[in-house]
Amino acid sequence: MTLVELTRNARTIVAVVAALNLLGALVEGVIAGIIGSVSLWADAADFLEDFLINALVLLALGWSVGSRRKASYGLAALILIPATAALVTAIMKILHPSAPEPFTLSATAIFALVVNLVSALLLMRVRGKGALLHGAWLAARNDVLGNILILAAGIVTIFWVTAWPDVIVGLILAAINLGAAKEVFEQARAEEPELEFEDDD
């Protein structure tokens, strides 16, 4: 496979993943507002962040090595968005505690899990082709883990009607994204030009 073919293939994959994440953001955002869920708000923000990341990747694939490295730093900053959203919503929930509707929470987590699993599997095919694509794959992988935690929170809330499982999962999602941002930033600093899609020529 040539570099041109690889770039075209990567663009197609990233475009599909971006569309999936935009859909996920809209669906989870609406449901989070209806049932008042901290973890779903955090995950909706995470979907939006993933959409922005993949949009950035689409734009940056044709840039020079130096420009792509700079874009990777921006990607690391974008990953901080859901972490901040989770912290803010968790504080609000602690001040005004109320348990989200557990069955809707669980069903939405399953929907999000499917979306993120498909995204992660697609991005796995191109994750070794630079910090930007690796960062997009990391975000999708972390989202799968986050959706499993949200599903667990929903199941726990069925038997224990309290806001705490939802709040705790929201805080965990924030910590996961902080770690991902650090990893992307460090990889961007260490990345060598020969690992990128193409030369600067």
Backbone as a printed PyTorch tensor [residue, N CA C, xyz], in Angstrom:
tensor([[[  0.8400,  -1.1990,   0.0000],
         [  0.0000,   0.0000,   0.0000],
         [  0.8760,   1.2500,   0.0000]],

        [[  0.5980,   2.1590,  -0.9130],
         [  1.3910,   3.3780,  -0.9840],
         [  0.9650,   4.3620,   0.0790]],

        [[  1.8070,   5.4080,   0.2760],
         [  1.4790,   6.4300,   1.2630],
         [  0.2050,   7.1680,   0.8900]],

        [[ -0.0020,   7.4010,  -0.4290],
         [ -1.2080,   8.1060,  -0.8690],
         [ -2.4460,   7.2920,  -0.5510]],

        [[ -2.3750,   5.9660,  -0.8410],
         [ -3.4950,   5.0860,  -0.5570],
         [ -3.7660,   5.0190,   0.9360]],

        [[ -2.7060,   4.9860,   1.7030],
         [ -2.8520,   4.9110,   3.1500],
         [ -3.5140,   6.1710,   3.6880]],

        [[ -3.1140,   7.3210,   3.1610],
         [ -3.7100,   8.5710,   3.5920],
         [ -5.1870,   8.6170,   3.2400]],

        [[ -5.5480,   8.1820,   2.0320],
         [ -6.9510,   8.1760,   1.6160],
         [ -7.7550,   7.2290,   2.4940]],

        [[ -7.2060,   6.0660,   2.7910],
         [ -7.8730,   5.0920,   3.6440],
         [ -8.0540,   5.6560,   5.0490]],

        [[ -7.0210,   6.3200,   5.5620],
         [ -7.0980,   6.9060,   6.8980],
         [ -8.1580,   7.9950,   6.9530]],

        [[ -8.2440,   8.8000,   5.9090],
         [ -9.2460,   9.8640,   5.8670],
         [-10.6590,   9.2860,   5.9080]],

        [[-10.8890,   8.2140,   5.1750],
         [-12.2080,   7.5830,   5.1600],
         [-12.5780,   7.0590,   6.5450]],

        [[-11.6220,   6.3760,   7.1830],
         [-11.8600,   5.8240,   8.5100],
         [-12.1540,   6.9340,   9.5120]],

        [[-11.3410,   7.9710,   9.5050],
         [-11.5050,   9.0670,  10.4570],
         [-12.8170,   9.8110,  10.2270]],

        [[-13.2180,   9.9660,   8.9610],
         [-14.4790,  10.6400,   8.6590],
         [-15.6680,   9.8580,   9.2170]],

        [[-15.6440,   8.5500,   9.0760],
         [-16.7190,   7.7080,   9.6220],
         [-16.7530,   7.8040,  11.1390]],

        [[-15.5820,   7.7470,  11.7540],
         [-15.5020,   7.8340,  13.2180],
         [-15.9910,   9.1980,  13.7070]],

        [[-15.6380,  10.2630,  12.9920],
         [-16.0980,  11.5960,  13.3710],
         [-17.6240,  11.6740,  13.3500]],

        [[-18.2420,  11.1160,  12.3090],
         [-19.7030,  11.1270,  12.2030],
         [-20.3460,  10.3330,  13.3360]],

        [[-19.7710,   9.1870,  13.6690],
         [-20.3000,   8.3740,  14.7640],
         [-20.2340,   9.1320,  16.0890]],

        [[-19.1240,   9.8370,  16.3050],
         [-18.9670,  10.5670,  17.5620],
         [-19.9120,  11.7610,  17.6540]],

        [[-20.1810,  12.4250,  16.5450],
         [-21.1390,  13.5220,  16.5570],
         [-22.5350,  13.0060,  16.8990]],

        [[-22.9070,  11.8580,  16.3330],
         [-24.1860,  11.2240,  16.6590],
         [-24.2520,  10.8900,  18.1460]],

        [[-23.1620,  10.3050,  18.6680],
         [-23.1210,   9.9470,  20.0830],
         [-23.2640,  11.1520,  20.9850]],

        [[-22.6190,  12.2660,  20.6210],
         [-22.6880,  13.4890,  21.4240],
         [-24.1170,  14.0200,  21.4930]],

        [[-24.8030,  14.0200,  20.3520],
         [-26.1710,  14.5330,  20.3060],
         [-27.1180,  13.6660,  21.1320]],

        [[-27.0250,  12.3530,  20.9530],
         [-27.9190,  11.4300,  21.6630],
         [-27.6780,  11.4850,  23.1680]],

        [[-26.4130,  11.3740,  23.5750],
         [-26.1210,  11.3770,  25.0140],
         [-26.4040,  12.7320,  25.6550]],

        [[-26.1460,  13.8080,  24.9400],
         [-26.4140,  15.1330,  25.4880],
         [-27.8880,  15.3270,  25.8040]],

        [[-28.7480,  14.9050,  24.8850],
         [-30.1910,  15.0320,  25.0950],
         [-30.6430,  14.1780,  26.2800]],

        [[-30.1950,  12.9210,  26.3130],
         [-30.6190,  12.0160,  27.3800],
         [-30.0570,  12.4490,  28.7230]],

        [[-28.7940,  12.9190,  28.7490],
         [-28.1910,  13.3980,  29.9960],
         [-29.0000,  14.5540,  30.5650]],

        [[-29.4730,  15.4410,  29.6970],
         [-30.2740,  16.5620,  30.1560],
         [-31.6090,  16.1220,  30.7090]],

        [[-32.1780,  15.0750,  30.1230],
         [-33.4940,  14.5940,  30.5630],
         [-33.4230,  13.9030,  31.9220]],

        [[-32.4180,  13.0310,  32.1090],
         [-32.3650,  12.2590,  33.3630],
         [-31.3830,  12.8390,  34.3780]],

        [[-30.6350,  13.8850,  34.0070],
         [-29.7130,  14.5270,  34.9410],
         [-28.5640,  13.6420,  35.3810]],

        [[-27.8260,  13.1000,  34.4140],
         [-26.7240,  12.1790,  34.7220],
         [-25.3610,  12.8450,  34.5630]],

        [[-24.5470,  12.7620,  35.6150],
         [-23.1850,  13.2940,  35.5610],
         [-22.3390,  12.5210,  34.5580]],

        [[-22.4010,  11.1940,  34.6390],
         [-21.5560,  10.3720,  33.7790],
         [-21.9400,  10.5100,  32.3090]],

        [[-23.2350,  10.6330,  32.0150],
         [-23.6440,  10.8130,  30.6240],
         [-23.2620,  12.1930,  30.0950]],

        [[-23.3430,  13.2160,  30.9620],
         [-22.8730,  14.5370,  30.5410],
         [-21.3870,  14.4740,  30.2010]],

        [[-20.6150,  13.8010,  31.0560],
         [-19.1760,  13.6800,  30.8170],
         [-18.9060,  12.9120,  29.5320]],

        [[-19.6940,  11.8630,  29.2930],
         [-19.4680,  11.0560,  28.1000],
         [-19.9480,  11.7750,  26.8440]],

        [[-21.0190,  12.5760,  26.9630],
         [-21.4660,  13.3770,  25.8160],
         [-20.3940,  14.3870,  25.4360]],

        [[-19.8010,  15.0200,  26.4540],
         [-18.6980,  15.9430,  26.1980],
         [-17.5250,  15.1930,  25.5840]],

        [[-17.3320,  13.9510,  26.0090],
         [-16.2550,  13.1300,  25.4770],
         [-16.5000,  12.8080,  24.0100]],

        [[-17.7480,  12.5030,  23.6550],
         [-18.0910,  12.2740,  22.2570],
         [-17.8030,  13.5230,  21.4240]],

        [[-18.1810,  14.6780,  21.9620],
         [-17.9370,  15.9250,  21.2490],
         [-16.4430,  16.1600,  21.0690]],

        [[-15.6980,  15.8830,  22.1320],
         [-14.2330,  16.0160,  22.0580],
         [-13.6560,  15.0820,  21.0010]],

        [[-14.1790,  13.8390,  20.9310],
         [-13.6920,  12.8900,  19.9320],
         [-14.0310,  13.3560,  18.5180]],

        [[-15.2090,  13.9490,  18.3600],
         [-15.5700,  14.5050,  17.0570],
         [-14.5770,  15.5930,  16.6500]],

        [[-14.2440,  16.4860,  17.5930],
         [-13.2940,  17.5540,  17.3060],
         [-11.9050,  16.9930,  17.0010]],

        [[-11.5020,  15.9660,  17.7550],
         [-10.2010,  15.3330,  17.5290],
         [-10.1200,  14.7530,  16.1210]],

        [[-11.1550,  14.0130,  15.7290],
         [-11.1290,  13.3810,  14.4120],
         [-11.2400,  14.4020,  13.2880]],

        [[-11.9710,  15.4900,  13.5390],
         [-12.0190,  16.5730,  12.5570],
         [-10.6260,  17.1890,  12.4010]],

        [[ -9.9210,  17.3520,  13.5320],
         [ -8.5620,  17.8630,  13.4980],
         [ -7.6450,  16.9250,  12.7190]],

        [[ -7.8070,  15.6270,  12.9410],
         [ -6.9970,  14.6380,  12.2280],
         [ -7.2370,  14.7340,  10.7250]],

        [[ -8.4990,  14.8770,  10.3110],
         [ -8.8150,  14.9970,   8.8870],
         [ -8.0990,  16.1840,   8.2560]],

        [[ -8.0630,  17.2970,   8.9770],
         [ -7.4070,  18.4840,   8.4670],
         [ -5.8880,  18.3390,   8.4630]],

        [[ -5.3600,  17.6700,   9.4880],
         [ -3.9130,  17.6580,   9.6960],
         [ -3.1730,  16.5920,   8.9070]],

        [[ -3.8690,  15.6210,   8.3180],
         [ -3.1780,  14.5480,   7.6090],
         [ -2.3340,  15.0640,   6.4430]],

        [[ -2.7460,  16.1780,   5.8510],
         [ -1.9920,  16.7030,   4.7230],
         [ -0.9450,  17.7300,   5.1080]],

        [[ -0.7610,  17.9770,   6.3930],
         [  0.1860,  18.9920,   6.8500],
         [  1.6030,  18.4380,   6.9320]],

        [[  2.5590,  19.3360,   7.1210],
         [  3.9550,  18.9330,   7.3010],
         [  4.1260,  18.2360,   8.6460]],

        [[  5.2610,  17.5780,   8.8050],
         [  5.5390,  16.8660,  10.0540],
         [  5.4780,  17.8090,  11.2510]],

        [[  6.1100,  18.9810,  11.1180],
         [  6.1210,  19.9330,  12.2290],
         [  4.7360,  20.4180,  12.5840]],

        [[  3.9100,  20.6690,  11.5770],
         [  2.5470,  21.1360,  11.8210],
         [  1.7050,  20.0510,  12.4720]],

        [[  1.9080,  18.7990,  12.0400],
         [  1.1510,  17.7020,  12.6490],
         [  1.5440,  17.5100,  14.1050]],

        [[  2.8370,  17.7270,  14.4050],
         [  3.2720,  17.5950,  15.7910],
         [  2.6060,  18.6680,  16.6600]],

        [[  2.5300,  19.8810,  16.1300],
         [  1.8620,  20.9560,  16.8610],
         [  0.3770,  20.6340,  17.0500]],

        [[ -0.2460,  20.0490,  16.0200],
         [ -1.6520,  19.6790,  16.1210],
         [ -1.8620,  18.6140,  17.1970]],

        [[ -0.8640,  17.7390,  17.3670],
         [ -0.9560,  16.7180,  18.4060],
         [ -1.0150,  17.3450,  19.7950]],

        [[ -0.2900,  18.4550,  19.9910],
         [ -0.3710,  19.1590,  21.2650],
         [ -1.7870,  19.7050,  21.4730]],

        [[ -2.3930,  20.1920,  20.3880],
         [ -3.7680,  20.6670,  20.4820],
         [ -4.7220,  19.5410,  20.8030]],

        [[ -4.4550,  18.3490,  20.2380],
         [ -5.2740,  17.1820,  20.5240],
         [ -5.2190,  16.8410,  22.0060]],

        [[ -4.0390,  16.9070,  22.5860],
         [ -3.8950,  16.6300,  24.0190],
         [ -4.7350,  17.6010,  24.8430]],

        [[ -4.7750,  18.8570,  24.4110],
         [ -5.5780,  19.8540,  25.1210],
         [ -7.0670,  19.5550,  24.9780]],

        [[ -7.4740,  19.0810,  23.7890],
         [ -8.8780,  18.7610,  23.5680],
         [ -9.3530,  17.6330,  24.4820]],

        [[ -8.4610,  16.6910,  24.7630],
         [ -8.8260,  15.5650,  25.6130],
         [ -9.1650,  16.0410,  27.0330]],

        [[ -8.6780,  17.2220,  27.4080],
         [ -8.9740,  17.7550,  28.7360],
         [-10.4140,  18.2620,  28.8540]],

        [[-11.1040,  18.4590,  27.7180],
         [-12.4640,  18.9970,  27.7550],
         [-13.4140,  18.1280,  28.5780]],

        [[-13.5370,  16.8170,  28.2860],
         [-14.4640,  16.0030,  29.0840],
         [-14.0450,  15.8700,  30.5400]],

        [[-12.7400,  15.9150,  30.8000],
         [-12.2900,  15.8380,  32.1970],
         [-12.8160,  17.0310,  32.9830]],

        [[-12.7220,  18.2080,  32.3930],
         [-13.2320,  19.4140,  33.0440],
         [-14.7470,  19.3590,  33.1890]],

        [[-15.4370,  18.8990,  32.1360],
         [-16.8950,  18.8050,  32.1780],
         [-17.3520,  17.8500,  33.2710]],

        [[-16.6490,  16.7330,  33.4100],
         [-17.0130,  15.7590,  34.4340],
         [-16.8340,  16.3330,  35.8330]],

        [[-15.7390,  17.0610,  36.0420],
         [-15.4930,  17.6490,  37.3560],
         [-16.5660,  18.6670,  37.7280]],

        [[-16.9250,  19.5210,  36.7780],
         [-17.9450,  20.5540,  37.0390],
         [-19.3000,  19.9300,  37.3290]],

        [[-19.7060,  18.9560,  36.4940],
         [-21.0110,  18.3380,  36.6920],
         [-21.0470,  17.5020,  37.9740]],

        [[-19.9230,  16.9040,  38.3370],
         [-19.8750,  16.1310,  39.5750],
         [-20.0720,  17.0370,  40.7840]],

        [[-19.4440,  18.2040,  40.7720],
         [-19.6070,  19.1540,  41.8730],
         [-21.0630,  19.6030,  41.9780]],

        [[-21.6850,  19.8850,  40.8520],
         [-23.0850,  20.2950,  40.8390],
         [-23.9890,  19.1930,  41.3870]],

        [[-23.6580,  17.9540,  41.0360],
         [-24.4730,  16.8190,  41.4870],
         [-24.3120,  16.5890,  42.9870]],

        [[-23.1100,  16.7900,  43.4950],
         [-22.8770,  16.6250,  44.9280],
         [-23.6650,  17.6710,  45.7170]],

        [[-23.7190,  18.8810,  45.1790],
         [-24.4600,  19.9580,  45.8450],
         [-25.9720,  19.7480,  45.7550]],

        [[-26.4230,  19.1320,  44.6740],
         [-27.8530,  18.8800,  44.4790],
         [-28.0430,  17.4240,  44.0520]],

        [[-27.8800,  16.4780,  44.9830],
         [-27.9040,  15.0500,  44.6490],
         [-29.2880,  14.5260,  44.2430]],

        [[-29.3030,  13.7490,  43.1770],
         [-30.5090,  13.0260,  42.7530],
         [-30.0500,  11.9310,  41.8050]],

        [[-30.5770,  10.7280,  41.9850],
         [-30.1600,   9.5850,  41.1710],
         [-30.7800,   9.6550,  39.7820]],

        [[-30.0030,   9.4010,  38.7320],
         [-30.5640,   9.3580,  37.3780],
         [-31.4140,   8.0970,  37.1980]],

        [[-32.3100,   8.1160,  36.2250],
         [-33.1500,   6.9470,  35.9500],
         [-32.2460,   5.8090,  35.4810]],

        [[-32.1470,   4.7240,  36.2480],
         [-31.1170,   3.7100,  35.9890],
         [-31.2640,   2.9420,  34.6860]],

        [[-32.4950,   2.6410,  34.2660],
         [-32.6620,   1.8540,  33.0370],
         [-32.2950,   2.6710,  31.8000]],

        [[-32.6830,   3.9530,  31.8010],
         [-32.2950,   4.8260,  30.6890],
         [-30.7870,   5.0260,  30.6780]],

        [[-30.1900,   5.1860,  31.8630],
         [-28.7340,   5.3310,  31.9810],
         [-28.0270,   4.1150,  31.4010]],

        [[-28.5040,   2.9290,  31.7490],
         [-27.8760,   1.6880,  31.2770],
         [-28.0410,   1.5110,  29.7740]],

        [[-29.2530,   1.7850,  29.2650],
         [-29.5020,   1.6270,  27.8270],
         [-28.6460,   2.5950,  27.0180]],

        [[-28.5100,   3.8170,  27.5080],
         [-27.6900,   4.8030,  26.8040],
         [-26.2230,   4.4010,  26.8320]],

        [[-25.7790,   3.8250,  27.9450],
         [-24.3970,   3.3520,  28.0450],
         [-24.1240,   2.2460,  27.0270]],

        [[-25.1080,   1.3760,  26.8030],
         [-24.9430,   0.2980,  25.8200],
         [-24.8410,   0.8780,  24.4100]],

        [[-25.7040,   1.8600,  24.1030],
         [-25.6410,   2.5370,  22.8060],
         [-24.2560,   3.1630,  22.5960]],

        [[-23.7760,   3.8850,  23.5980],
         [-22.4810,   4.5520,  23.5020],
         [-21.3470,   3.5380,  23.3890]],

        [[-21.4820,   2.4210,  24.0970],
         [-20.4660,   1.3700,  24.0410],
         [-20.3230,   0.8240,  22.6260]],

        [[-21.4430,   0.5870,  21.9540],
         [-21.4090,   0.0720,  20.5840],
         [-20.7380,   1.0810,  19.6510]],

        [[-21.1160,   2.3670,  19.7810],
         [-20.5380,   3.4180,  18.9340],
         [-19.0280,   3.4970,  19.1300]],

        [[-18.5940,   3.4990,  20.3820],
         [-17.1650,   3.6340,  20.6660],
         [-16.3780,   2.3770,  20.3050]],

        [[-16.9990,   1.2130,  20.4500],
         [-16.3110,  -0.0250,  20.0850],
         [-16.0720,  -0.0790,  18.5830]],

        [[-17.0790,   0.3040,  17.7990],
         [-16.9130,   0.3540,  16.3410],
         [-15.8220,   1.3590,  15.9780]],

        [[-15.8300,   2.5330,  16.6390],
         [-14.8210,   3.5600,  16.3650],
         [-13.4190,   3.0580,  16.6940]],

        [[-13.2730,   2.4040,  17.8550],
         [-11.9610,   1.9040,  18.2650],
         [-11.4400,   0.8450,  17.3000]],

        [[-12.3100,  -0.0420,  16.8360],
         [-11.9030,  -1.0900,  15.9040],
         [-11.4730,  -0.4930,  14.5650]],

        [[-12.1830,   0.5410,  14.1100],
         [-11.8020,   1.1950,  12.8660],
         [-10.4510,   1.8940,  13.0020]],

        [[-10.2800,   2.6260,  14.0970],
         [ -9.0390,   3.3810,  14.2880],
         [ -7.8370,   2.4900,  14.5930]],

        [[ -8.0880,   1.2700,  15.0640],
         [ -6.9920,   0.3470,  15.3480],
         [ -6.1860,   0.0580,  14.0860]],

        [[ -6.8200,   0.1610,  12.9230],
         [ -6.1570,  -0.1370,  11.6490],
         [ -5.1230,   0.9190,  11.2800]],

        [[ -5.2450,   2.1280,  11.8670],
         [ -4.3320,   3.2110,  11.4850],
         [ -3.6630,   3.8680,  12.6980]],

        [[ -3.8050,   3.2890,  13.8700],
         [ -3.3210,   3.9520,  15.0870],
         [ -1.8040,   4.0620,  15.1520]],

        [[ -1.0690,   3.2590,  14.3920],
         [  0.3850,   3.3210,  14.4370],
         [  0.9850,   4.3300,  13.4700]],

        [[  0.1710,   5.1620,  12.8650],
         [  0.6300,   6.0780,  11.8250],
         [  0.7080,   7.5200,  12.3090]],

        [[  1.2880,   7.7470,  13.4700],
         [  1.4840,   9.1070,  13.9540],
         [  0.7070,   9.4100,  15.2180]],

        [[  1.1220,  10.4740,  15.8860],
         [  0.5350,  10.8320,  17.1750],
         [ -0.9310,  11.2060,  17.0580]],

        [[ -1.3130,  11.8550,  15.9600],
         [ -2.7080,  12.2700,  15.8150],
         [ -3.6440,  11.0700,  15.7650]],

        [[ -3.3420,  10.1080,  14.9030],
         [ -4.1990,   8.9330,  14.7930],
         [ -4.1080,   8.0620,  16.0370]],

        [[ -2.9300,   7.9900,  16.6370],
         [ -2.8030,   7.2410,  17.8780],
         [ -3.6510,   7.8930,  18.9690]],

        [[ -3.6540,   9.2150,  18.9940],
         [ -4.4620,   9.9290,  19.9830],
         [ -5.9480,   9.7030,  19.7730]],

        [[ -6.3900,   9.6770,  18.5120],
         [ -7.8040,   9.4090,  18.2190],
         [ -8.1740,   8.0060,  18.6660]],

        [[ -7.2670,   7.0350,  18.4460],
         [ -7.5360,   5.6670,  18.8870],
         [ -7.5790,   5.5790,  20.4110]],

        [[ -6.6550,   6.2790,  21.0750],
         [ -6.6540,   6.2810,  22.5350],
         [ -7.9780,   6.7950,  23.0880]],

        [[ -8.4880,   7.8670,  22.4880],
         [ -9.7450,   8.4440,  22.9490],
         [-10.8780,   7.4370,  22.8090]],

        [[-10.9450,   6.7430,  21.6550],
         [-12.0060,   5.7540,  21.4360],
         [-11.8620,   4.5800,  22.4030]],

        [[-10.6290,   4.1370,  22.6360],
         [-10.3930,   3.0330,  23.5690],
         [-10.8340,   3.4020,  24.9680]],

        [[-10.4700,   4.6010,  25.4120],
         [-10.8500,   5.0470,  26.7450],
         [-12.3630,   5.1840,  26.8760]],

        [[-13.0120,   5.5630,  25.7850],
         [-14.4590,   5.7140,  25.8180],
         [-15.1570,   4.3760,  26.0120]],

        [[-14.6110,   3.3010,  25.4200],
         [-15.1760,   1.9640,  25.6260],
         [-15.1240,   1.6090,  27.1100]],

        [[-13.9830,   1.8650,  27.7390],
         [-13.8470,   1.5960,  29.1680],
         [-14.8220,   2.4460,  29.9680]],

        [[-14.9690,   3.7070,  29.5800],
         [-15.8830,   4.5960,  30.2730],
         [-17.3280,   4.1450,  30.1650]],

        [[-17.7220,   3.6620,  28.9850],
         [-19.0960,   3.1990,  28.7990],
         [-19.4000,   1.9720,  29.6520]],

        [[-18.4100,   1.1050,  29.8230],
         [-18.5940,  -0.0570,  30.6930],
         [-18.8280,   0.4110,  32.1280]],

        [[-18.0910,   1.4350,  32.5570],
         [-18.2780,   1.9740,  33.9050],
         [-19.6550,   2.6180,  34.0580]],

        [[-20.1120,   3.3470,  33.0340],
         [-21.4380,   3.9610,  33.0990],
         [-22.5130,   2.8890,  33.1770]],

        [[-22.3560,   1.8270,  32.4030],
         [-23.3040,   0.7160,  32.4570],
         [-23.3360,   0.1080,  33.8650]],

        [[-22.1560,  -0.0500,  34.4550],
         [-22.0870,  -0.5820,  35.8210],
         [-22.7900,   0.3510,  36.7990]],

        [[-22.6130,   1.6670,  36.6190],
         [-23.2840,   2.6370,  37.4890],
         [-24.7980,   2.5200,  37.3590]],

        [[-25.2740,   2.3230,  36.1350],
         [-26.7110,   2.1680,  35.9200],
         [-27.2560,   0.9340,  36.6110]],

        [[-26.5150,  -0.1690,  36.5180],
         [-26.9560,  -1.4110,  37.1530],
         [-26.9700,  -1.2650,  38.6770]],

        [[-25.9210,  -0.6440,  39.2250],
         [-25.8640,  -0.4280,  40.6770],
         [-27.0220,   0.4510,  41.1380]],

        [[-27.3550,   1.4760,  40.3550],
         [-28.4120,   2.4120,  40.7320],
         [-29.7870,   1.7510,  40.7170]],

        [[-29.9420,   0.6860,  39.9240],
         [-31.2050,  -0.0600,  39.9350],
         [-31.4810,  -0.6110,  41.3280]],

        [[-30.4280,  -1.0860,  41.9980],
         [-30.5880,  -1.7170,  43.3080],
         [-30.2990,  -0.7690,  44.4690]],

        [[-29.5760,   0.3220,  44.1920],
         [-29.2260,   1.2960,  45.2390],
         [-29.4830,   2.6860,  44.6750]],

        [[-30.6500,   3.2300,  44.9810],
         [-31.0840,   4.4940,  44.3900],
         [-30.3480,   5.6590,  45.0500]],

        [[-29.2360,   6.0450,  44.4250],
         [-28.4130,   7.1410,  44.9220],
         [-27.6520,   7.7560,  43.7540]],

        [[-27.2310,   8.9820,  43.9190],
         [-26.4770,   9.6670,  42.8550],
         [-25.0080,   9.2740,  42.8350]],

        [[-24.5210,   8.6150,  43.8960],
         [-23.0840,   8.3970,  44.0360],
         [-22.4330,   7.5360,  42.9570]],

        [[-23.0430,   6.4240,  42.5030],
         [-22.3870,   5.6690,  41.4100],
         [-22.1700,   6.5370,  40.1720]],

        [[-23.1600,   7.3580,  39.8260],
         [-23.0570,   8.2420,  38.6750],
         [-21.9500,   9.2750,  38.8750]],

        [[-21.8730,   9.8500,  40.0690],
         [-20.8480,  10.8490,  40.3720],
         [-19.4540,  10.2300,  40.3390]],

        [[-19.3170,   9.0670,  40.9520],
         [-18.0140,   8.3960,  41.0170],
         [-17.5020,   8.0600,  39.6150]],

        [[-18.3880,   7.5340,  38.7580],
         [-17.9940,   7.2020,  37.3910],
         [-17.5870,   8.4640,  36.6320]],

        [[-18.3120,   9.5520,  36.8480],
         [-17.9420,  10.8140,  36.2030],
         [-16.5350,  11.2520,  36.5710]],

        [[-16.1770,  11.1050,  37.8420],
         [-14.8350,  11.4690,  38.3000],
         [-13.7730,  10.5320,  37.7270]],

        [[-14.1080,   9.2490,  37.6150],
         [-13.1730,   8.2860,  37.0260],
         [-12.9120,   8.6220,  35.5580]],

        [[-13.9760,   8.9960,  34.8290],
         [-13.8220,   9.3780,  33.4270],
         [-12.9110,  10.5940,  33.2910]],

        [[-13.0280,  11.5130,  34.2380],
         [-12.1590,  12.6930,  34.2230],
         [-10.6990,  12.2740,  34.3890]],

        [[-10.4340,  11.3520,  35.3190],
         [ -9.0660,  10.8880,  35.5570],
         [ -8.5070,  10.1550,  34.3430]],

        [[ -9.3350,   9.3340,  33.6880],
         [ -8.9000,   8.6000,  32.5030],
         [ -8.4680,   9.5540,  31.3960]],

        [[ -9.2640,  10.6110,  31.1990],
         [ -8.9470,  11.5530,  30.1380],
         [ -7.7210,  12.3880,  30.4450]],

        [[ -7.4850,  12.6750,  31.7240],
         [ -6.2640,  13.3800,  32.1070],
         [ -5.0420,  12.5340,  31.7490]],

        [[ -5.1210,  11.2280,  32.0090],
         [ -4.0200,  10.3310,  31.6620],
         [ -3.8040,  10.2370,  30.1630]],

        [[ -4.9040,  10.2130,  29.3910],
         [ -4.7890,  10.1400,  27.9360],
         [ -4.1430,  11.3980,  27.3740]],

        [[ -4.5080,  12.5500,  27.9170],
         [ -3.9230,  13.8110,  27.4550],
         [ -2.4190,  13.8180,  27.6840]],

        [[ -1.9920,  13.3240,  28.8270],
         [ -0.5680,  13.2590,  29.1510],
         [  0.1600,  12.3280,  28.1740]],

        [[ -0.4670,  11.1810,  27.8570],
         [  0.1690,  10.2050,  26.9650],
         [  0.3180,  10.7560,  25.5480]],

        [[ -0.7320,  11.4290,  25.0460],
         [ -0.6630,  12.0040,  23.7020],
         [  0.4040,  13.0890,  23.6270]],

        [[  0.4630,  13.9290,  24.6590],
         [  1.4460,  15.0160,  24.6900],
         [  2.8660,  14.4430,  24.6710]],

        [[  3.1110,  13.4080,  25.4690],
         [  4.4400,  12.8140,  25.5380],
         [  4.8130,  12.1340,  24.2190]],

        [[  3.8370,  11.4840,  23.5590],
         [  4.1420,  10.8280,  22.2880],
         [  4.4430,  11.8600,  21.2100]],

        [[  3.6990,  12.9720,  21.2230],
         [  3.9430,  14.0230,  20.2290],
         [  5.3530,  14.5750,  20.3660]],

        [[  5.8400,  14.7260,  21.5840],
         [  7.1890,  15.2360,  21.8220],
         [  8.2440,  14.2470,  21.3340]],

        [[  7.9510,  12.9450,  21.4740],
         [  8.9490,  11.9260,  21.1480],
         [  8.8750,  11.4640,  19.6960]],

        [[  7.8300,  11.8450,  18.9760],
         [  7.6000,  11.3180,  17.6380],
         [  8.6910,  11.7440,  16.6530]],

        [[  9.1150,  10.7780,  15.8120],
         [ 10.1310,  11.0280,  14.7980],
         [  9.4520,  11.2450,  13.4430]],

        [[ 10.0130,  12.0880,  12.5890],
         [  9.4110,  12.3560,  11.2800],
         [  9.1670,  11.1060,  10.4440]],

        [[ 10.0490,  10.1080,  10.5380],
         [  9.8930,   8.9290,   9.7000],
         [  8.6920,   8.0860,  10.0950]],

        [[  8.1000,   8.3540,  11.2610],
         [  6.9250,   7.6150,  11.6720],
         [  5.6500,   8.2190,  11.0930]],

        [[  5.7640,   9.3610,  10.4160],
         [  4.5880,  10.0560,   9.9140],
         [  4.1660,   9.4900,   8.5490]],

        [[  3.0860,  10.0230,   8.0060],
         [  2.5430,   9.5480,   6.7460],
         [  3.4790,   9.8030,   5.5850]],

        [[  4.0860,  10.9860,   5.5820],
         [  4.8490,  11.3500,   4.4120],
         [  5.9850,  12.2890,   4.8030]],

        [[  6.8930,  12.5230,   3.8860],
         [  7.9840,  13.4430,   4.1470],
         [  7.4850,  14.8640,   4.0190]],

        [[  8.3100,  15.8120,   4.4330],
         [  7.9720,  17.2110,   4.2960],
         [  8.1820,  17.7280,   2.8720]],

        [[  8.6950,  16.8460,   1.9760],
         [  8.9930,  17.2720,   0.5990],
         [  7.7220,  17.6970,  -0.1200]]])
